[in-house]
Amino acid sequence: DLFFPTLAMKQLVQPVAVDEDMLALAKQKGAQDLKQFEAAISLEHEVAKDSQWSAEGLRIEYSGPGELWRIRNGRHTKLAGVEFLRGVVVSYQDPETGEQVEGNPVFYMPLGAEKTVAMTGPVVDYTVEMEDSLYVTASGGARILQSDAYTFASEEPEIRLTADRTTLMPGEAVVFELEIENPPERYALEWTFGDEASEDGTEVAPVRNRKTTMKHIYEKEDEYVATVRLVDLKRKVVRTSDSIGISSYLGELAGPWDITLEIQQENQFFRSLVVAILKFFINALISPISVALGGEPVDPSAAENYTMVGTKLMYSLDLRRVEESDTLYAGPLTYVGSSTDMVEGTEDIQSLRLEIMNGSMMFIAQGVDDNGNPIEFIFLRNGRMTSPGQLEGDFNFPGVMSGQWTAVMR
């Protein structure tokens, strides 16, 4: 053992906190996340196994050069040179200049990119990937000393697919959201929505992209299964998938409906105009009458309390199918009343027509103007089915008021 001492090359590779600047750089280059590792490397003389050395109280503490190697897909590549001092690596090559800099080698693993990302360089690239291996070598006289290889673990990605609704009407839009954990280095997503078969029976190719939010419209009544697959671009395999069921359901909408409009915002100019008119009537009519009858003058500032917000307007609608259509309905609209005396609903609308446009329901008002000419305008918009026999959406009468509406089938 005098001439062949027991020397052991060791390396300890551990994850460390990610440098914020490097994380920002990784995201700038298209990655979604970044892992960072640091290697502590030493060449130890296991002197207890060498009696001729231990008997003299001697040990070897190596100082000199070493080499850092990477194995990727079975290919060994020299990454960088390192320097040992008294058995411990104290410097490694700077990735930009190639000069020795103090410290332990640091490695970066970008995740979730579309293509290969190099984090350092141009002289030395300390970017690693899952399943890469690292080892260190040094020349010990007639021997080449080499550490055991450290392999970066391959974590299994996980995905979770959700939808903003799972029951909807034909023609309504559904928004899918995807959460991804532990993405591989490079990936793509394949989306299928369950309605890809064309009219001649041929299958339509999946939508391939990297979007984690997708909007889709189901045109027909049916039960569908939406699926997303995560494709590992490095390994060219589907790593994981998730699915969710969607019911596109219209049902029978013909029949009586109770519609309620709740005013949530009012136009301030319109409100100021109404308040001014109220004050005029108070000063010109109401207050003089009160005084003439022996009462006190009416304070016109009471008109400042006027507001439409919070008022509910109730209507009754009798929907009927139009020309045997499966998705088109229309029927007479009747104003029922108001929850306050602040505002009244219109009686000028004769009927409503239900249409599904751009993935949502709209009620088109039909009536006549003061000259007897037919008119149409959007009365209720952005409707959606919250459950069978119940709809909701919003309305906006420009320059007057806006709010939410609900419709319940009786």
C-alpha positions in Angstrom: 0.0 0.0 0.0 3.0 2.3 0.1 3.0 2.8 -3.7 -0.7 2.2 -4.3 -2.5 4.1 -1.5 -6.2 3.9 -1.1 -7.6 7.1 -2.6 -11.3 7.8 -3.1 -12.7 10.5 -5.3 -16.0 11.7 -3.9 -18.6 14.2 -5.1 -21.7 15.4 -3.3 -24.3 17.1 -5.7 -27.1 18.8 -3.9 -30.0 21.1 -4.9 -29.5 24.7 -3.7 -31.7 27.8 -3.7 -32.2 29.2 -7.2 -30.5 32.4 -8.1 -33.2 34.9 -9.0 -31.3 36.4 -11.8 -30.7 33.0 -13.3 -34.4 32.1 -12.9 -35.3 35.3 -14.8 -32.9 34.4 -17.5 -34.3 30.9 -17.8 -37.9 32.3 -18.2 -36.6 34.8 -20.7 -35.3 31.9 -22.8 -38.6 30.1 -22.7 -38.3 27.8 -19.6 -41.1 27.7 -17.0 -38.9 26.8 -14.0 -35.3 26.3 -13.0 -33.4 24.0 -10.6 -29.9 24.7 -9.4 -27.3 22.3 -8.0 -23.9 22.6 -6.4 -21.2 20.0 -6.4 -18.7 19.5 -3.4 -15.8 17.5 -4.7 -12.9 15.9 -2.7 -10.1 13.4 -3.1 -9.7 11.5 0.2 -6.9 9.3 1.3 -8.5 6.5 3.3 -5.4 6.2 5.4 -6.9 3.7 7.9 -6.8 1.1 5.1 -3.0 1.8 4.5 -1.0 0.6 7.5 2.4 1.7 6.1 1.1 5.2 5.8 -0.8 5.3 9.1 2.1 3.8 11.0 4.2 6.9 10.0 1.3 9.3 10.7 1.3 10.3 7.0 -1.6 11.0 4.6 -1.9 12.3 1.0 -3.6 15.6 0.4 -3.8 16.1 -3.3 -3.4 19.6 -4.9 -3.6 19.9 -8.6 -5.9 19.8 -11.6 -8.9 17.6 -12.2 -11.6 17.3 -14.8 -15.4 17.4 -14.6 -17.2 15.1 -17.1 -20.9 14.7 -18.1 -22.6 11.6 -19.5 -25.7 12.3 -21.8 -27.3 9.6 -23.8 -24.3 7.3 -23.3 -21.8 9.9 -24.5 -19.0 11.2 -22.2 -18.1 14.8 -22.6 -15.6 16.8 -20.7 -17.3 19.9 -19.2 -14.6 21.8 -17.4 -11.4 21.8 -15.5 -11.2 22.1 -11.7 -8.4 22.7 -9.2 -7.8 20.7 -6.0 -6.1 22.2 -2.9 -5.2 19.8 0.0 -7.8 17.2 -1.3 -10.7 19.6 -2.0 -11.9 21.3 -5.2 -11.6 25.0 -4.6 -12.1 26.5 -8.1 -13.6 25.7 -11.4 -13.7 27.2 -14.9 -15.8 30.4 -15.3 -18.5 29.7 -17.9 -17.8 32.9 -19.8 -14.1 33.3 -19.7 -12.8 29.8 -19.0 -10.6 31.2 -16.2 -10.5 29.5 -12.8 -12.9 31.1 -10.3 -13.2 30.2 -6.6 -16.0 28.0 -5.3 -17.8 24.8 -6.1 -19.2 24.1 -9.6 -22.8 25.1 -10.0 -25.2 23.5 -12.5 -28.6 24.7 -13.9 -31.6 22.6 -15.0 -34.2 24.6 -17.0 -37.6 22.9 -17.1 -40.7 23.3 -19.2 -39.2 24.9 -22.3 -40.1 24.3 -25.9 -36.6 23.8 -27.1 -33.1 23.3 -25.7 -32.0 26.1 -23.3 -28.3 26.8 -22.6 -28.0 28.6 -19.3 -24.3 29.4 -19.3 -21.4 29.8 -21.8 -19.9 30.4 -24.2 -16.8 28.7 -22.9 -18.4 26.2 -20.5 -22.1 25.3 -20.4 -23.1 24.0 -17.0 -26.7 23.3 -18.1 -27.8 19.7 -17.2 -30.9 17.7 -17.9 -32.7 14.9 -16.2 -30.8 11.6 -16.5 -27.5 13.3 -17.1 -24.7 12.0 -15.0 -21.6 13.8 -13.6 -18.2 12.4 -12.5 -14.8 13.8 -11.6 -11.4 12.6 -12.6 -7.8 13.3 -11.5 -4.4 11.8 -12.3 -2.9 10.1 -9.3 0.5 9.1 -10.5 0.1 6.0 -12.7 -3.6 5.9 -12.0 -6.6 7.8 -13.1 -8.9 8.4 -10.1 -12.6 8.7 -10.8 -15.6 9.4 -8.7 -18.9 7.5 -8.9 -21.3 9.1 -11.3 -24.1 11.2 -9.9 -27.3 11.0 -12.0 -29.9 13.7 -12.0 -33.2 12.1 -11.1 -36.1 12.1 -13.6 -39.2 13.3 -11.9 -42.7 12.3 -13.1 -44.7 15.3 -14.4 -48.3 15.7 -13.2 -51.1 17.6 -14.8 -54.6 18.6 -13.7 -57.3 19.6 -16.2 -60.3 21.7 -15.1 -63.1 23.5 -16.9 -65.1 26.6 -15.9 -68.2 24.5 -16.5 -69.0 20.9 -17.3 -72.6 21.4 -18.3 -73.4 23.9 -21.1 -75.6 24.7 -24.0 -74.7 23.9 -27.6 -72.8 26.9 -29.0 -71.6 28.0 -25.5 -67.9 28.4 -24.9 -66.1 26.4 -22.2 -62.7 27.4 -20.9 -60.2 24.7 -19.9 -57.3 25.4 -17.5 -54.3 23.1 -17.1 -51.9 23.0 -14.1 -48.5 21.4 -14.6 -46.2 20.2 -11.9 -42.6 18.8 -12.5 -42.5 19.5 -16.2 -39.8 17.8 -18.2 -37.1 19.8 -19.8 -39.0 20.3 -23.1 -42.6 19.5 -23.8 -45.7 20.2 -25.9 -49.4 19.7 -25.2 -51.9 17.8 -27.3 -55.5 18.8 -26.9 -58.5 16.8 -28.0 -62.1 17.9 -27.2 -64.1 14.8 -28.1 -65.8 16.4 -31.2 -62.9 16.1 -33.6 -64.6 13.6 -36.0 -65.5 15.4 -39.3 -68.8 14.8 -41.1 -67.2 12.2 -43.3 -66.1 10.2 -40.2 -62.4 11.1 -40.4 -60.6 12.1 -37.3 -59.1 15.6 -37.0 -55.6 15.8 -35.6 -55.1 17.0 -32.0 -54.4 20.7 -31.3 -50.7 20.8 -30.4 -49.4 23.8 -28.6 -48.1 24.9 -25.1 -51.2 26.8 -24.0 -52.5 26.0 -20.5 -55.7 27.9 -21.2 -57.9 26.8 -24.1 -61.4 27.9 -25.1 -63.7 25.6 -27.1 -67.2 25.6 -28.3 -69.4 22.5 -28.6 -71.9 23.0 -31.4 -74.1 20.0 -30.8 -75.8 18.2 -27.9 -73.8 15.2 -26.7 -71.5 13.9 -24.0 -67.9 14.7 -24.7 -64.5 13.9 -23.1 -61.8 16.6 -23.4 -58.2 15.2 -23.0 -54.8 16.9 -22.8 -51.6 14.9 -23.2 -48.1 16.1 -22.1 -45.6 15.1 -24.7 -41.9 14.9 -23.6 -40.1 16.3 -26.6 -36.7 15.1 -25.4 -37.8 11.5 -25.0 -40.5 11.6 -27.7 -43.2 10.0 -25.4 -46.4 10.9 -23.8 -45.6 11.3 -20.1 -49.0 11.9 -18.7 -52.6 12.9 -19.6 -55.8 14.0 -17.9 -59.4 14.2 -19.1 -62.7 15.8 -18.1 -66.3 15.1 -19.1 -68.4 17.8 -20.7 -72.2 17.6 -21.2 -73.5 19.8 -24.0 -77.2 20.0 -23.2 -79.9 22.3 -24.4 -83.1 20.6 -23.3 -86.5 22.0 -23.9 -86.5 25.8 -23.4 -90.1 26.4 -24.7 -92.3 27.5 -21.9 -92.9 30.3 -19.3 -89.8 32.1 -17.8 -89.4 34.6 -15.0 -86.7 37.1 -15.9 -85.2 39.4 -13.3 -82.8 42.3 -14.1 -80.8 43.7 -11.1 -79.3 47.1 -11.6 -75.7 47.2 -10.3 -74.4 50.4 -12.0 -76.0 53.6 -13.2 -74.7 56.2 -15.5 -73.8 59.3 -13.4 -74.7 61.7 -16.1 -78.1 60.1 -16.5 -78.6 60.1 -12.7 -77.6 63.8 -12.5 -80.2 64.5 -15.2 -82.9 62.7 -13.3 -82.0 64.4 -10.0 -82.1 67.8 -11.7 -85.6 67.0 -13.1 -86.8 65.9 -9.7 -85.5 69.1 -8.1 -87.3 71.1 -10.8 -90.6 69.4 -10.0 -90.0 69.8 -6.3 -89.4 73.5 -6.6 -91.9 74.3 -9.3 -94.8 72.0 -8.3 -94.5 69.9 -5.2 -93.2 72.5 -2.8 -95.7 75.2 -3.8 -98.6 72.8 -3.5 -97.3 71.8 0.0 -97.1 75.4 1.1 -100.6 76.2 -0.4 -102.0 73.4 1.7 -100.5 74.8 4.8 -97.5 72.5 5.0 -93.8 73.1 5.0 -91.8 73.6 1.8 -90.2 70.4 0.5 -86.4 70.3 0.6 -85.2 69.7 -3.0 -82.0 68.1 -1.7 -84.2 65.0 -1.0 -83.7 64.3 -4.7 -80.1 63.6 -4.1 -81.1 60.2 -2.6 -82.3 59.0 -5.9 -80.5 55.9 -7.2 -81.4 53.0 -9.5 -78.7 50.7 -8.1 -80.3 47.7 -6.3 -83.6 47.9 -8.1 -84.9 44.7 -9.6 -87.1 44.7 -12.7 -89.3 41.7 -13.3 -90.5 40.4 -16.6 -92.4 37.3 -17.8 -91.4 35.6 -21.0 -93.2 32.8 -22.9 -90.6 31.1 -25.2 -91.6 29.0 -28.2 -89.6 27.2 -30.8 -89.1 29.1 -34.1 -89.7 27.2 -37.3 -88.9 23.8 -35.7 -85.4 25.0 -34.9 -83.5 23.1 -32.2 -81.7 26.2 -30.9 -83.8 29.2 -31.9 -86.6 30.4 -29.6 -88.8 33.5 -29.4 -91.8 34.7 -27.5 -93.8 37.7 -26.0 -92.3 39.7 -23.1 -94.4 41.2 -20.4 -93.2 43.7 -17.9 -94.3 42.6 -14.4 -93.0 45.2 -12.0 -90.1 46.9 -10.1 -88.8 46.2 -6.6 -88.6 50.0 -5.9 -90.3 53.1 -7.1 -87.0 54.5 -8.4 -87.2 53.1 -11.9 -89.8 51.2 -14.0 -89.1 48.6 -16.7 -90.0 49.2 -20.4 -93.3 48.1 -21.9 -92.2 49.0 -25.4 -90.6 45.6 -26.0 -93.1 43.2 -27.6 -91.0 40.0 -27.7 -87.6 38.5 -27.2 -85.7 36.2 -29.5 -83.1 33.8 -28.1 -79.9 33.3 -30.1 -76.6 31.7 -29.3 -73.7 33.8 -30.7 -70.0 33.6 -30.2 -70.4 31.0 -27.5 -73.0 32.7 -25.3 -76.8 33.4 -25.3 -78.3 36.7 -26.3 -81.9 37.8 -26.0 -82.7 40.2 -28.9 -85.5 42.7 -28.1 -88.1 43.2 -30.8 -90.6 46.1 -30.8 -91.6 49.3 -32.7 -90.4 52.9 -32.3 -92.6 56.0 -31.9 -93.2 56.0 -35.7 -94.3 52.5 -35.8 -91.1 51.2 -37.4 -89.9 47.7 -36.3 -86.7 47.8 -34.2 -84.3 45.2 -32.7 -81.5 45.5 -30.2 -79.6 43.4 -27.7 -81.6 43.3 -24.5 -79.8 40.6 -22.5 -76.3 39.3 -23.3 -73.5 36.9 -22.2 -76.1 34.3 -21.1 -75.1 30.9 -19.8 -76.9 27.9 -18.4 -76.1 27.4 -14.8 -78.4 24.4 -14.4 -81.3 23.0 -16.4 -84.0 25.6 -16.4 -81.9 28.4 -15.1 -79.9 31.0 -17.0 -77.9 34.0 -16.1 -75.9 36.8 -17.8 -75.5 40.6 -17.8 -77.1 43.6 -19.5 -75.9 47.0 -20.5 -78.0 49.9 -21.6 -75.4 52.5 -22.6 -75.8 55.8 -21.0 -78.4 54.5 -18.5 -77.6 51.4 -16.4 -76.1 47.9 -16.4 -76.2 44.8 -14.2 -77.0 41.1 -14.0 -80.0 39.1 -15.1 -81.4 35.7 -14.2 -84.0 33.6 -15.9 -85.9 30.8 -14.2 -88.2 28.4 -16.0 -91.6 28.1 -14.3 
